[in-house]
Amino acid sequence: MAHQADEAGLIAAYDASVQSLLNTADVFRKLFPNSDNTQSGHAGEEGRWTESLIAEFLRRNLPSSLEVATGFILDTASGMRSYQIDILIHDPTVAAPILRYGDAVVVMPEAVLGAISVKHTLRQKKLAHELRELSAIGRLCGRADTPGPYLALVGYQMDPKKSYKKFVKSINETYVKVFTELSERPERIAACEIVESVIALDGYLLHAAALAKEGSGVNGDKRKKVPVTWGGPGDRWRYALAVELIAGLSKRYHRREPRVKGRGWPSLAGRALSKFDAIPIACESRPPLSAATKGHTAPV
């Protein structure tokens, strides 16, 4: 006899997955510490280790038709290309990679479902640069007939040198400053260029509603701003962080594959996010603006 799934069990499973990521992240640092035991003596390899943990988490939780890799995006029509992306989620059934080498790929923009930058520690001083580079990926992958990719910045921990209050204030203010400035360019900004998630796995989430509600259209002018919210530790914060990543990618997959019904997620009761700003947008998505950038890295 079939039984109704217990929502609390699903929440517990995702909570445990995120806790496992936190428990495992520092293994490399403990095996290969620097001289004063404050961080790894091999920062590059530690970076690959922390990226691999998030990548494997996504592989376990996304449709098997999607691939999770590292690599580059190349628009063969315009000659525009991205920098190397820590985690690149693409759909080879839409367009096979142009090149595969080891665990890395070079893919076309139309195959990209998501791009994630991974850091061990989320710090305010590097945030603006990371956000602008991710935004450039959204601009490169923009298409008039399909939602833009899911863009996220994920850190394992908040800056330990700042109090929680100061950390949140610095991250929130920097985020709004970056995207307000981008929205004030002559060409303004599309929703597909806005980073949807900034996450610290030990207890912080910033969420922008970059993906329009289903049925509102991709290129319509039904909304003028993208609201931004944030939240901190709570009864279900680990679960919320896991769902933020999986749902952000899954919703785009299901939007592109309407024959596949998207799943529902357990409620986030007790995990309220606070509104704090909104980013003005020109449209939901649009083709990349490549006239002055042919043959160069995606514009920032």
Helices and strands as residue ranges (DSSP letters): H 7-25, H 27-31, H 43-61, E 67-73, E 85-90, E 99-101, E 104-107, G 109-111, E 112-122, G 124-126, H 127-140, E 150-158, H 164-183, G 191-193, E 197-200, E 204-208, E 225-231, H 237-256, E 274-280
